[in-house]
Amino acid sequence: MDRDSFRVDAAREADLPAIMELEERGFDAAIREAESVFRAKLALFPEGFVVMREASTGLARGYLCAERWAEAPKPEEGPEALAAAFRLGHDPAERHNPSGRVAYLASMTLDPALRGTGLGALLFDGGRGLVLRRAPGIERELLLVNESWAAARRIYARSGFAEGARLPGFFPGGKGEASQGAILMERMIVFSDRNAAS
């Protein structure tokens, strides 16, 4: 797949139908977010919502959405407190801080037809880069990943994310399946020109 055929761009409200289709095709029903949650995230922190568009059609073929928090939940608070902070369907306004230094990468998916092409890394790295350019001052990135998603974990590790706390049973199982654990991964951002900018 030709990477030049795609571009990472700011998400718009008009992208929500395509985003919801990606959500449906990309995730089991037990872990999908509702359109109302995505609409709230886009309204509250538009800088944190990006899509990967097909250049020829403008259609969103992947998305990444982040929330901006004042601080990260502390692993020493225990798995229950962590699970509550990251719970599916939470109101993004609960932790939002417009000058927060933490970006929680809440959700990302790529059109299943494009998986295995290297475009997931383009979406992840390009999307995060766009978020950080549009929302200066972020110093730390967090995400949760299903412990069984080995390919996603490799992408995140290649991008400098380190595995941390584990949340047993965080992701509900599908029909007749057991719940699965989550792994908290994080990356610190170093701004080499911080002193020059002040």
TORMIMI-903107 format. One line per field, with one value per atom (N, C-alpha, C, CB): atom name; x, y, z; residue number from 1. Coordinates in steps of 0.001 Angstrom, whole numbers, plus 500000, padded with zeros to 6 digits. Atoms other than C-alpha are relative to their C-alpha. Glycine has a CB too. Example, Ala and Ser with C-alpha at 12.3 -4.5 7.8 and 13.67 -1.06 7.14 Angstrom:
BEGIN
vexza <- c(N,CA,C,CB,N,CA,C,CB);
u <- c(500890,512300,500900,499008,499180,513670,499230,500414);
v <- c(498810,495500,501200,500027,498810,498940,501090,500462);
w <- c(500000,507800,500000,501246,499940,507140,500730,498585);
minu <- c(1,1,1,1,2,2,2,2);
//
This chain:
BEGIN
vexza <- c(N,CA,C,CB,N,CA,C,CB,N,CA,C,CB,N,CA,C,CB,N,CA,C,CB,N,CA,C,CB,N,CA,C,CB,N,CA,C,CB,N,CA,C,CB,N,CA,C,CB,N,CA,C,CB,N,CA,C,CB,N,CA,C,CB,N,CA,C,CB,N,CA,C,CB,N,CA,C,CB,N,CA,C,CB,N,CA,C,CB,N,CA,C,CB,N,CA,C,CB,N,CA,C,CB,N,CA,C,CB,N,CA,C,CB,N,CA,C,CB,N,CA,C,CB,N,CA,C,CB,N,CA,C,CB,N,CA,C,CB,N,CA,C,CB,N,CA,C,CB,N,CA,C,CB,N,CA,C,CB,N,CA,C,CB,N,CA,C,CB,N,CA,C,CB,N,CA,C,CB,N,CA,C,CB,N,CA,C,CB,N,CA,C,CB,N,CA,C,CB,N,CA,C,CB,N,CA,C,CB,N,CA,C,CB,N,CA,C,CB,N,CA,C,CB,N,CA,C,CB,N,CA,C,CB,N,CA,C,CB,N,CA,C,CB,N,CA,C,CB,N,CA,C,CB,N,CA,C,CB,N,CA,C,CB,N,CA,C,CB,N,CA,C,CB,N,CA,C,CB,N,CA,C,CB,N,CA,C,CB,N,CA,C,CB,N,CA,C,CB,N,CA,C,CB,N,CA,C,CB,N,CA,C,CB,N,CA,C,CB,N,CA,C,CB,N,CA,C,CB,N,CA,C,CB,N,CA,C,CB,N,CA,C,CB,N,CA,C,CB,N,CA,C,CB,N,CA,C,CB,N,CA,C,CB,N,CA,C,CB,N,CA,C,CB,N,CA,C,CB,N,CA,C,CB,N,CA,C,CB,N,CA,C,CB,N,CA,C,CB,N,CA,C,CB,N,CA,C,CB,N,CA,C,CB,N,CA,C,CB,N,CA,C,CB,N,CA,C,CB,N,CA,C,CB,N,CA,C,CB,N,CA,C,CB,N,CA,C,CB,N,CA,C,CB,N,CA,C,CB,N,CA,C,CB,N,CA,C,CB,N,CA,C,CB,N,CA,C,CB,N,CA,C,CB,N,CA,C,CB,N,CA,C,CB,N,CA,C,CB,N,CA,C,CB,N,CA,C,CB,N,CA,C,CB,N,CA,C,CB,N,CA,C,CB,N,CA,C,CB,N,CA,C,CB,N,CA,C,CB,N,CA,C,CB,N,CA,C,CB,N,CA,C,CB,N,CA,C,CB,N,CA,C,CB,N,CA,C,CB,N,CA,C,CB,N,CA,C,CB,N,CA,C,CB,N,CA,C,CB,N,CA,C,CB,N,CA,C,CB,N,CA,C,CB,N,CA,C,CB,N,CA,C,CB,N,CA,C,CB,N,CA,C,CB,N,CA,C,CB,N,CA,C,CB,N,CA,C,CB,N,CA,C,CB,N,CA,C,CB,N,CA,C,CB,N,CA,C,CB,N,CA,C,CB,N,CA,C,CB,N,CA,C,CB,N,CA,C,CB,N,CA,C,CB,N,CA,C,CB,N,CA,C,CB,N,CA,C,CB,N,CA,C,CB,N,CA,C,CB,N,CA,C,CB,N,CA,C,CB,N,CA,C,CB,N,CA,C,CB,N,CA,C,CB,N,CA,C,CB,N,CA,C,CB,N,CA,C,CB,N,CA,C,CB,N,CA,C,CB,N,CA,C,CB,N,CA,C,CB,N,CA,C,CB,N,CA,C,CB,N,CA,C,CB,N,CA,C,CB,N,CA,C,CB,N,CA,C,CB,N,CA,C,CB,N,CA,C,CB,N,CA,C,CB,N,CA,C,CB,N,CA,C,CB,N,CA,C,CB,N,CA,C,CB,N,CA,C,CB,N,CA,C,CB,N,CA,C,CB,N,CA,C,CB,N,CA,C,CB,N,CA,C,CB,N,CA,C,CB,N,CA,C,CB,N,CA,C,CB,N,CA,C,CB,N,CA,C,CB,N,CA,C,CB,N,CA,C,CB,N,CA,C,CB,N,CA,C,CB,N,CA,C,CB,N,CA,C,CB,N,CA,C,CB,N,CA,C,CB,N,CA,C,CB,N,CA,C,CB,N,CA,C,CB,N,CA,C,CB,N,CA,C,CB,N,CA,C,CB,N,CA,C,CB,N,CA,C,CB,N,CA,C,CB,N,CA,C,CB,N,CA,C,CB,N,CA,C,CB);
u <- c(500849,500000,500888,499038,499207,501406,499642,499789,500234,501776,499660,501227,500293,501627,498536,500878,501423,498007,499146,499546,500723,497081,500640,499979,499473,497434,499304,499806,500558,496906,499525,501049,500674,494538,499135,499142,500931,492373,498637,499860,501353,489044,498992,499678,501092,485860,498704,499888,501281,482280,499453,498994,500475,481520,500646,500270,499329,483945,499347,501463,500535,481846,499331,499014,500554,479841,501085,499116,498908,483086,500732,500990,499343,484632,499185,500188,500843,481657,500029,498563,499871,481919,501323,499897,498701,485615,499931,501098,500151,484712,499278,499233,500776,482167,500817,498730,499213,484545,501280,500340,498711,487578,499957,500670,500062,486314,498795,499958,501112,484156,498946,500481,501100,480739,500180,498675,499853,481704,500922,500520,499057,484415,499869,501425,500214,483003,499517,498989,500493,482464,498777,501113,501195,479160,500340,498912,499781,478923,499967,498942,500079,477959,501335,498895,498691,481346,500984,500536,499096,483245,499630,499969,500442,481156,500468,498451,499555,481969,501510,499596,498543,485698,500404,500650,499687,485753,499676,499235,500392,483920,500915,498560,499219,486027,501472,499888,498562,489515,500207,500827,499881,489425,501439,499392,498587,493240,500438,500885,499625,493312,499334,499695,500740,491164,500484,498449,499459,492785,499515,501553,500347,491975,501112,498635,499133,494032,499083,500878,500872,492398,500644,499635,499586,492615,500101,498986,499774,494105,499053,501431,500813,492033,498528,500113,501427,488632,499712,499395,500209,489141,499335,499175,500693,487509,500931,499458,499236,488688,500110,499336,499764,490278,500630,500906,499503,491586,499839,501482,500078,491347,500820,498530,499359,493179,499386,501578,500525,491617,500618,498476,499319,493245,499188,501421,500564,492141,501165,499115,498948,494102,499693,500109,500187,494508,501062,500049,499035,496199,501083,499295,499034,497842,499531,500207,500312,497984,499585,501214,500306,496343,501269,498855,498784,498953,499806,500380,500124,499533,499913,501161,500030,500069,498611,501000,501378,496387,499267,499239,500563,495677,499216,499122,500654,494039,498561,500019,501386,490493,499930,499300,499982,491309,500431,500933,499573,493146,498867,501240,501098,490260,498901,499427,501036,487842,500398,499739,499537,489968,499924,501429,499934,490210,498738,501189,501168,486745,499418,498929,500616,485049,498751,499653,501192,482383,500024,498833,499966,483598,499804,501330,500191,482724,501377,499007,498657,485899,500158,500336,499912,485039,500440,498646,499650,485692,501448,499744,498570,489483,500629,500736,499437,489892,500589,498927,499361,492291,500623,501077,499514,492946,501495,499243,498548,496512,500719,500333,499404,497150,501226,498988,498736,500500,499990,501127,500113,499209,499010,499563,500909,497726,499684,500625,500449,495684,499494,498883,500378,495495,498892,501231,501153,492006,499575,498847,500470,491271,500680,498472,499442,492725,499579,501557,500210,491727,500246,498587,499726,492559,499008,501478,500869,490253,500622,499791,499425,490705,500603,498938,499452,491351,501420,499103,498669,494524,500988,499897,499097,495965,501082,499216,498873,499348,500743,499530,499378,500369,501034,498935,499117,502414,499279,501160,500736,499689,499588,498767,500288,498939,501066,499892,498908,502359,499933,501363,500158,501760,498919,499660,501088,498456,500424,498767,499623,499913,501030,500547,498942,503091,499593,501276,500433,501648,498883,499556,501107,498493,500470,498998,499460,500390,500789,500888,499232,502719,499095,500856,500939,499764,499351,498921,500586,498143,500986,499599,499003,501375,500302,501288,499805,501819,498817,500208,501202,498240,499721,498816,500246,498322,501327,499136,498683,501688,499901,500679,499923,502757,499803,498993,500161,502039,501379,499157,498707,504893,499983,500481,500100,503585,498818,499843,501070,501527,499712,500382,500448,499504,499062,499306,501015,497519,499805,500400,500281,495891,499911,498689,500076,496281,499586,501358,500390,494654,501255,498936,498781,497293,500187,499985,499892,496517,500300,498722,499777,497079,501499,499250,498538,500706,500474,500515,499564,500939,499916,499146,500142,499637,501090,498599,498961,502030,501360,500065,498726,504943,500081,500170,500023,503912,500282,498628,499838,503694,501421,498980,498641,507018,501018,500344,499087,508763,499947,499651,500162,507428,500445,498547,499424,509057,499123,500340,500865,506191,500496,498538,499574,507123,498793,501076,501093,504823,500128,499970,500031,503751,498961,499722,500998,500808,499104,499153,500942,498471,498660,500537,501357,494717,499295,499220,500616,493380,498509,500186,501422,490018,499399,499253,500524,489703,499057,501144,500809,488330,498981,500899,501001,485022,500160,498572,499913,484977,498797,500120,501113,482819,499058,500508,500987,480063,500690,499165,499463,481012,501493,499696,498555,484612,500301,500680,499570,486468,500513,501095,499442,487465,501520,499634,498556,491020,500629,500301,499283,493608,500487,501157,499446,494962,501385,499068,498669,498495,500070,501122,499784,499176,501395,499841,498708,501936,500160,500116,499791,503532,501320,499949,498811,506073,500141,499908,499713,507699,500508,501042,499599,508208,501054,498778,498919,511460,500006,501386,499934,511397,501397,498910,498614,514991,500096,500795,499933,514110,499133,499569,500886,512008,500577,499767,499399,514473,500088,501404,499894,514917,498671,500513,501311,511171,499527,498997,500505,510807,500696,500170);
v <- c(498818,500000,501236,500003,498789,503384,500998,500620,499059,505609,501392,500070,498677,508670,500147,500262,499951,507762,500379,498667,499680,508698,501202,498789,498873,511763,500045,501346,499832,512384,501439,499652,498704,515290,500160,500137,499738,516938,499383,501529,500538,515186,501146,498953,499021,517107,499294,500691,500603,516560,499170,501079,500746,515441,498624,500794,501304,512521,498985,500163,500910,511015,498753,500734,501247,508605,498998,500305,500897,507179,499474,500727,500420,507072,498903,501202,501014,505130,498689,500509,501222,502680,499308,500327,500573,502203,499351,501084,500543,501668,498658,500992,501235,499010,498876,500240,501015,497213,499640,500478,500200,497578,499352,501277,500484,496501,499102,501169,500829,493838,500904,498885,499186,495163,500321,499285,499802,494796,501160,498739,498918,497476,501206,499475,498828,499935,501184,499683,498758,503543,500478,501098,499452,505293,501283,500269,498761,508133,501217,500148,498857,510482,500242,499769,499858,509796,500647,498627,499402,510584,501462,499192,498621,513702,500908,500061,499221,514893,500213,499301,499863,514214,501021,498650,499069,516122,501433,499622,498657,519098,500547,499994,499573,519211,500237,498972,499925,518641,499664,499028,500304,518905,499780,501112,500181,519104,498552,500917,501367,515536,498949,499718,500964,513952,500127,500234,499973,513039,498775,500050,501112,510829,499812,500245,500254,509183,499898,498689,499927,510095,499372,501440,500417,508462,501283,498949,498724,511294,500207,500080,499845,510601,500275,498761,499854,510524,500880,498650,499257,512340,499175,501220,500860,509376,499602,498747,500440,508595,498480,500487,501452,505116,499531,499610,500298,505290,501242,499531,498832,507532,499751,500321,500021,508343,501142,500136,498909,510282,499976,499916,499819,511636,500924,500562,499098,513343,500715,499222,499218,516048,500065,501442,500097,515432,500816,498530,499288,517413,499052,500664,500974,514275,498593,500161,501405,510558,499324,499267,500805,508128,499289,498961,500607,506636,498493,500675,501448,502865,499544,499328,500409,502742,500143,500818,499903,503666,498666,501112,501335,500092,499821,499693,500282,498374,500503,498527,499535,499353,501489,499727,498564,503078,500278,500718,499832,502762,499642,499133,500438,500857,501051,498648,498965,503580,501212,500435,498836,506337,499757,500354,500317,504544,499321,499113,500802,502950,500415,500110,499763,502623,500859,498666,499171,505216,501136,499164,498912,507705,501353,499986,498631,511379,500665,500818,499417,513055,501275,500290,498766,516221,499718,500725,500335,514362,500328,498529,499809,514636,501078,498697,499048,517250,501222,500440,498773,520093,500641,499728,499396,522534,500316,501257,499782,523128,498796,501260,501206,519584,499546,498892,500448,517964,498524,500261,501425,514416,499789,499210,500405,513055,498529,500263,501388,509904,499625,499796,500459,508171,498970,499399,500786,506849,498929,500907,500980,505049,500226,500076,499944,504232,498741,500145,501172,501950,500345,499444,499912,501361,499096,499600,500840,500034,498602,500618,501354,496239,499628,498990,500301,496138,500531,500587,499392,498199,499439,501504,500534,496200,499134,499189,500763,494616,500691,498676,499253,497319,501022,500705,498962,499533,501316,500230,498744,502179,500241,500001,499814,501547,500851,498650,499196,502955,501431,499378,498650,505912,500756,499942,499369,506645,500318,499102,499799,506213,501113,498704,498997,508242,501346,499508,498749,510807,500665,499755,499456,511194,500636,498918,499439,511704,501268,498973,498803,514156,501195,499743,498911,516218,500477,499549,499608,516159,500859,498752,499263,517341,501372,499191,498676,520152,500919,499858,499198,521311,500298,499298,499854,521003,500068,498826,499904,522289,499897,501315,500098,521633,498599,500894,501384,517908,499375,499169,500574,516078,498489,500610,501437,512551,499446,499712,500677,510144,498670,499784,501255,507238,499290,500250,500770,504448,498676,499773,501354,501164,499109,499935,500945,498135,498647,499903,501352,494738,499133,499437,500795,492294,499000,499266,500978,489977,500639,499204,499336,492602,500206,501357,499977,491778,500980,498613,499101,493728,501454,499786,498625,496923,500307,500218,499777,496514,500213,498819,499800,496222,501405,498950,498633,499474,501011,500307,499041,501265,499954,499716,500123,499897,500620,498528,499393,500928,501522,499528,498544,504440,500529,500386,499537,504584,499823,501413,500232,503470,498795,499792,501077,501321,499447,500499,500636,498818,500260,498497,499743,499552,499139,501469,500706,498619,499126,500993,500910,495781,500075,498534,499949,495856,498702,501252,501297,492291,500156,499013,500027,491734,501316,499509,498669,495343,499962,500955,500044,494515,498866,499824,501075,492637,499080,500581,500965,489485,500097,498590,500076,488972,498884,499774,501044,486392,498739,499680,501226,483581,500009,498881,499928,484809,500641,500790,499420,485657,501421,499125,498652,489239,499899,500834,499984,490227,501181,500066,498959,492264,501107,499408,498847,495662,500305,501238,499558,496997,501508,499266,498562,500653,500231,500689,499671,501998,501514,499435,498559,505419,500392,500508,499425,507653,501430,499940,498618,510817,500746,500065,499175,513642,500980,500748,499085,515596,501130,499270,498825,519108,500594,501055,499525,519972,501514,499421,498527,523613,500673,500461,499408,524191,501306,499006,498785,526724,501112,499695,498981,528500,500683,499386,499432,529032,500910,498902,499182,530672,501335,499263);
w <- c(500000,500000,500000,501223,500149,498977,501087,498613,498902,502044,499481,500908,500557,499770,499609,498791,500330,499033,501197,499454,498772,502620,500674,500958,499225,504812,501354,499238,498666,508511,500108,501121,500050,509081,501243,498709,498898,511722,499688,500252,500162,512261,500033,501111,500025,511541,500355,498605,499656,512601,498844,500394,501172,509040,499884,498735,500030,509618,500938,500369,498987,512435,499419,500855,500537,510230,499591,498804,500392,508791,501233,499063,498760,512280,500678,500957,499374,513601,499213,500121,500808,510697,500300,498489,499638,511503,501379,499973,498649,515165,499953,500904,500103,514215,499368,499189,500695,511857,500745,498611,499353,514100,501364,500122,498625,517516,500215,500972,499566,519079,500652,500991,499469,520159,501481,499792,498556,523838,500354,500636,499670,523578,499068,499946,500857,521047,500820,498889,499400,522050,499221,500014,500625,521313,499243,501058,500758,518798,500916,498895,499076,521661,500703,501045,499354,523301,499038,500477,500988,520096,499725,498688,500234,519522,501148,499857,498843,523067,499966,501305,500071,522585,498949,499693,501081,519299,500397,498734,499581,520815,501093,500488,498840,523995,499671,501096,500301,522564,498529,500914,501427,518755,499546,499195,500356,518647,500176,500848,499699,519947,499129,501401,500822,517236,498562,500092,501358,513922,499225,500027,500876,510961,498977,499297,501140,508254,498789,500194,501170,504947,498779,499704,501329,501586,499176,499356,500685,499520,498826,499513,501212,496413,500295,499149,499702,498157,501211,500223,498754,501473,501082,499735,499047,503223,501148,499293,498834,506765,499981,501321,499999,506756,501316,498820,498668,510316,500850,499966,499121,513358,501258,500366,498690,516576,500795,499895,499186,519406,501382,500100,498719,522546,500893,499792,498995,525727,500673,501054,499337,527564,501492,499391,498555,531288,500730,500455,499161,534068,500490,501194,499499,535416,499674,501521,500265,534904,501298,499365,498801,537312,500453,499713,499447,539613,500201,501342,499848,539412,501451,499343,498593,543176,500624,500796,499506,543601,499843,499252,500146,542511,498720,501160,501277,539545,499918,499747,500047,540548,499668,501337,500266,540568,498566,500982,501395,537255,499046,499701,500871,535690,499964,500477,499956,536830,499153,501454,500764,535266,498501,500391,501432,531915,499470,499733,500375,531819,498651,501071,501295,528463,500171,499308,499992,527703,500998,500265,499017,530314,499321,500774,500490,529925,499937,500929,500088,528596,500817,498565,499209,530553,501440,500001,498613,533845,500326,500261,499735,533504,499122,499796,500968,530759,500693,499002,499551,531416,498765,501129,501248,528523,499988,499734,499961,529724,500594,500811,499438,530932,499232,500031,500584,530256,499621,500962,500295,529713,498864,501256,501079,526488,500195,498576,499931,526969,498614,501100,501329,523592,500180,499216,499560,524174,499010,500260,500980,520916,498660,499841,501348,517525,499274,500022,500833,514725,498546,500187,501423,511111,499277,499676,500814,508406,499914,498571,500037,508647,498644,500361,501328,504877,499832,498918,500111,505465,501020,500169,498981,508346,499368,501039,500515,507805,498873,499532,501099,505313,500474,499199,499458,507645,500242,499065,499832,507652,501452,499112,498579,511343,500668,500704,499441,512232,499487,499653,500550,509899,500754,498498,499263,511629,501422,500007,498601,515112,500150,500590,499864,514655,499405,499331,500619,512250,500771,498584,499218,514315,501289,500307,498758,517562,499723,500715,500343,515869,499756,498770,500269,514656,501297,498996,498714,518114,500786,500824,499215,519756,499402,500101,500621,517223,500273,498484,499802,517698,501468,499398,498559,521510,500741,500540,499359,522774,501523,499615,498546,526348,500535,500610,499545,526482,500198,498981,499645,528187,500155,501262,499735,528613,499220,501529,500727,526524,500688,498500,499396,527915,499049,501358,500711,526339,500717,498513,499531,527274,498789,500847,501108,525049,500549,499242,499646,525206,500020,499004,499866,526412,498863,501314,501085,523480,498644,499904,501284,520759,499772,499948,500127,520016,498936,499675,501074,516735,500453,498730,499510,518356,501021,500625,498994,521260,499345,500974,500706,518807,499411,498884,500554,517070,501107,499325,498905,520410,500563,501117,499474,521651,499047,500249,500983,518408,500065,498577,499898,519025,501357,499751,498743,522470,501225,499873,498849,524715,500784,499554,499110,527704,500748,500996,499281,529383,501488,499721,498564,532932,500680,500276,499202,535121,499131,500783,500666,534203,500710,499989,499470,534649,499617,499460,500322,534843,499682,501172,500335,533150,499573,501142,500338,531944,498808,499709,501218,528487,500089,498753,499957,528494,498803,500033,501090,526416,499076,500551,500941,523364,500415,498559,499714,523168,500510,498742,499421,525515,500273,499111,499788,525825,501346,498866,498725,529021,499781,500660,500077,529770,499830,501275,500250,528845,500718,498482,499288,530651,499088,500731,500707,529646,500555,500131,499599,529759,499803,499183,500087,530520,499423,501404,500598,528271,500015,498542,499972,528455,499360,501421,500636,526818,500482,498435,499622,528128,498773,501163,501137,525630,500479,499374,499644,525769,498988,500041,500864,524380,500105,500387,499941,523527,499968,498855,500102,522878,501047,498606,498987,526018,500549,501152,499422,527494,498959,500564,501045,524150,499748,498711,500272,523855,501116,499780,498878,527278,500084,501316);
minu <- c(1,1,1,1,2,2,2,2,3,3,3,3,4,4,4,4,5,5,5,5,6,6,6,6,7,7,7,7,8,8,8,8,9,9,9,9,10,10,10,10,11,11,11,11,12,12,12,12,13,13,13,13,14,14,14,14,15,15,15,15,16,16,16,16,17,17,17,17,18,18,18,18,19,19,19,19,20,20,20,20,21,21,21,21,22,22,22,22,23,23,23,23,24,24,24,24,25,25,25,25,26,26,26,26,27,27,27,27,28,28,28,28,29,29,29,29,30,30,30,30,31,31,31,31,32,32,32,32,33,33,33,33,34,34,34,34,35,35,35,35,36,36,36,36,37,37,37,37,38,38,38,38,39,39,39,39,40,40,40,40,41,41,41,41,42,42,42,42,43,43,43,43,44,44,44,44,45,45,45,45,46,46,46,46,47,47,47,47,48,48,48,48,49,49,49,49,50,50,50,50,51,51,51,51,52,52,52,52,53,53,53,53,54,54,54,54,55,55,55,55,56,56,56,56,57,57,57,57,58,58,58,58,59,59,59,59,60,60,60,60,61,61,61,61,62,62,62,62,63,63,63,63,64,64,64,64,65,65,65,65,66,66,66,66,67,67,67,67,68,68,68,68,69,69,69,69,70,70,70,70,71,71,71,71,72,72,72,72,73,73,73,73,74,74,74,74,75,75,75,75,76,76,76,76,77,77,77,77,78,78,78,78,79,79,79,79,80,80,80,80,81,81,81,81,82,82,82,82,83,83,83,83,84,84,84,84,85,85,85,85,86,86,86,86,87,87,87,87,88,88,88,88,89,89,89,89,90,90,90,90,91,91,91,91,92,92,92,92,93,93,93,93,94,94,94,94,95,95,95,95,96,96,96,96,97,97,97,97,98,98,98,98,99,99,99,99,100,100,100,100,101,101,101,101,102,102,102,102,103,103,103,103,104,104,104,104,105,105,105,105,106,106,106,106,107,107,107,107,108,108,108,108,109,109,109,109,110,110,110,110,111,111,111,111,112,112,112,112,113,113,113,113,114,114,114,114,115,115,115,115,116,116,116,116,117,117,117,117,118,118,118,118,119,119,119,119,120,120,120,120,121,121,121,121,122,122,122,122,123,123,123,123,124,124,124,124,125,125,125,125,126,126,126,126,127,127,127,127,128,128,128,128,129,129,129,129,130,130,130,130,131,131,131,131,132,132,132,132,133,133,133,133,134,134,134,134,135,135,135,135,136,136,136,136,137,137,137,137,138,138,138,138,139,139,139,139,140,140,140,140,141,141,141,141,142,142,142,142,143,143,143,143,144,144,144,144,145,145,145,145,146,146,146,146,147,147,147,147,148,148,148,148,149,149,149,149,150,150,150,150,151,151,151,151,152,152,152,152,153,153,153,153,154,154,154,154,155,155,155,155,156,156,156,156,157,157,157,157,158,158,158,158,159,159,159,159,160,160,160,160,161,161,161,161,162,162,162,162,163,163,163,163,164,164,164,164,165,165,165,165,166,166,166,166,167,167,167,167,168,168,168,168,169,169,169,169,170,170,170,170,171,171,171,171,172,172,172,172,173,173,173,173,174,174,174,174,175,175,175,175,176,176,176,176,177,177,177,177,178,178,178,178,179,179,179,179,180,180,180,180,181,181,181,181,182,182,182,182,183,183,183,183,184,184,184,184,185,185,185,185,186,186,186,186,187,187,187,187,188,188,188,188,189,189,189,189,190,190,190,190,191,191,191,191,192,192,192,192,193,193,193,193,194,194,194,194,195,195,195,195,196,196,196,196,197,197,197,197,198,198,198,198);
//
